[in-house]
Amino acid sequence: MPDVQALVNDFVLKLKRRKIEGSHASAQHTAELLRSVISHQRMPYTNQAGALIDAVKAVGEQLIAANPVELAVGNIVRRVLHIIREEDLSSTATAIEGLGLSAGSDDDDEGQHEDRPALSAAALAAAARSTLRAPSLQTLLEDIPDSAAAPQPPSSGGDSEGKSKSADKNIRSRKLKHDVIEAINELIQDIDTCHEQISEQAVEHIHQNEVILTLGRSRTVKEFLCAAKEKNRSFRVFVAEGAPRYQGHVLAKELVSKGIQTTVITDSAVFAMISRVNMVIVGAHAIMANGGVIAPVGINMVALAAQRHAVPFVVVAGSHKLCPLYPHNPEVLLNDLKCPSDLLDFGEFSDCMDFGSHGGSPLLHVVNPAFDYVPPKLVSLFITDTGGHNPSYMYRLIADYYSADDLVVKRRSTS
Amino acid sequence: MWLRSASFVLDQRQQQEEPSSFFYDPRFYDPRDPAQLPPPSPSIDPMDQNPNPNHGISAYYQTRAEHHAVVTSDWLAQAQAAVGRDAAPSSGRPTAAASSSSAARTGSVGGGGKPFSVIDEFNYWRKKPDLAEAVAAIMALAAVIRSSEATTMMELEIELKKASDTLKSWDTTSISLSAGCDLFMRYVTRTSALEYEDFDAAKLRLIERGEKFGEISLKARRTIAMLGQDFIFDGCTILVHGFSRVVLEVLKLAASNRKLFRVLCTEGRPDRTGLRLSNELAALGVPVKLLIDSAVAYTMDEVDMVFVGADGVVESGGIINMMGTYQIALVAHSMNKPVYVAAESYKNDSCELLQFARLYPLDQKDLAPALRSIDFGVPIPSGVEVETSARDYTPPQYLTLLFTDLGVLTPSVVSDELIQLYL
């Protein structure tokens, strides 16, 4: 499948060069790319789900490495993996014969490569979790030893049955692929329509004559506000301009064209204006598993101001921004340092940039971080396409969208 | 002669190596201008600025110790002994000697010639450095089954019940001990093991399962270590309170992954668990600093994260742990430092829940107090009460994340999981 590989390389290059930016665009591209990867994947006789998962993981690994800060890419990869697992489970459940073959073989594999670090940690946690979800606690004693003690070879039982049912299996394999592609299409559609679904809830949150504050420009926020306007709510919006990219100016123009009363303020005026504000609505770059938010720079300041004046701080985000990872040191590790040309024009500080003196390093540094991390306690509400949620509820959504085996997207070296 | 407290013994060792000491900065004791710069502590005589120029110990605390004479020579001897002794694994339980007699009295189960004591068995397993207490309890109970001469399930059950009651009454303070006992009892009384036709087969199965549990626990600890070590980044400073094998495992793994970090250990009075932990960490080559328990707030601003273990995790998502955890969590919370808890999932307080329907402590006194004798080194005057509780309850809002073998959980997830289990 050389054409798929070319597509992958092309996308990796685009991600690396930051040609594709923004979680919406990258999520969509990732989903489309993975769909073509799956449709070109040749299906083996046995363990088709495993083959699909390996193929997706191989591609996903490259994509995540290309731009680790763009968390949406990883999210979509994990969503697709989850879809494959779910579809496989449901298809094996309907065809009772092959049950335990593909689903079981995954577990056994993990049991065998248990000495491998991070991957097996997550997998073991998942295994422990699933056993604990079972009716009672004594499964802790019952089940884990079973899988550890008797890793029965997955092929021995499956093969004999597999041969007799080969015709049936062939149909089933095509069906699995078909189902997965169907589900990915749905996912792509979800990503497309998440704005509409979020903005449907706008009237529940924005009331007559309220004052809303936002910072920078987010498409989700724009559609959210416009939807409230279309339902004939009249309200005012303060837009902090969002230095250094001044996307707030763009948003203000868009809002005015829809007939919303808009006031542009500087970022530094947020604290001065917050006492008049009824609600802060902002977009996000990613939502982490603990309910923390990675958002455009400046939003943490807004969140702190909102907390100081007890103003509700609402984050609107599509579910593709929901990331199942916990942030470690997010201010540094999940941040992107942008080009300083946003801050100052070329040559503006050239006299300070004298590399000749002071041992070759200039006295002046210009740093332009792209993101802020907002801790979960500052967030009052998340509005996603499935409704409004508390920060402490995020883990539940994540359990719905992702399977715990996929938290670390890395291929096993043996496969 | 001026006498020192336990922590000063260690302080001095360190300061002998680097003689420059904050307390002896001469600027603080400027004799020329006593009015403009008053002496930093009331007990320092301005006429006698350097009473003890040779060792770098705070003059304030020297004189204070002299005045109040709280510190006695046998305390010092004890402290020095403790420093020397902490290499020996898990020794020095004050109750150990007292209980051996009670063990002989009540602990012998199973008839026959050789008396078998659960508690001896338990102590044997407990001495093993990498076995958690709950596992040791299960091992001991498995040994009871092995040595039992019962011929029916009922007899065996009664014997086990007796043994586990003995174990539990031997050390009522340990949650994980009683959790281990209850878990195993529940397993014996209610599992499919009872469905076996053959009594011997059922017995064998029970023993086998009991011994597997040790492996499960070890595996759980490894999982936790892998999850937890991601949170340790290069150059960070970690405050650890109490001795927890899981926390030690996390730090060990991080150290073996060549992460560079520094650990601050609290002393962990009265049983000096921090000394033991610092000993283990020093052996790994991790830079360790010991603090007295009251120095937590003083050092918190240089700390990046707090790591604690847990004796038990309760339904609210809070933890029960060694005395002092609550105040450390409070200090960390007020300074915006993350508090991470490492705990194995069987410590999720299932058994308590089964017994008392639910354990949802609302304040410290809601817990049955786990008392422990505290040695102050000097006779306490009659009529003076001593707070002897060994553990406290830390509410969930002061915890950041829990690392369990079920994955990384926020406290609210813990309560969700537990509620799902015991609906």
Interface residues (C-beta under 8 A of the other chain):
Chain A: E114 P117 A118 S120 A121 A122 L124 A125 A126 A128 R129 L132 R133 S136 L137 Q138 L140 L141 E142 I144 P145 A148 A149 A289 N290 G291 Y326 H328 N329 S392 Y393 Y395 R396 A404
Chain B: L183 F184 R186 Y187 R190 T191 S192 R209 K212 F213 E215 I216 K219 A220 R222 T223 M226 L227 D230 F231 F233 S345 Y346 S350 L401 T404 D405 L406 G407 V408 L409 T410 S412 V413 D416 E417 Q420 L421
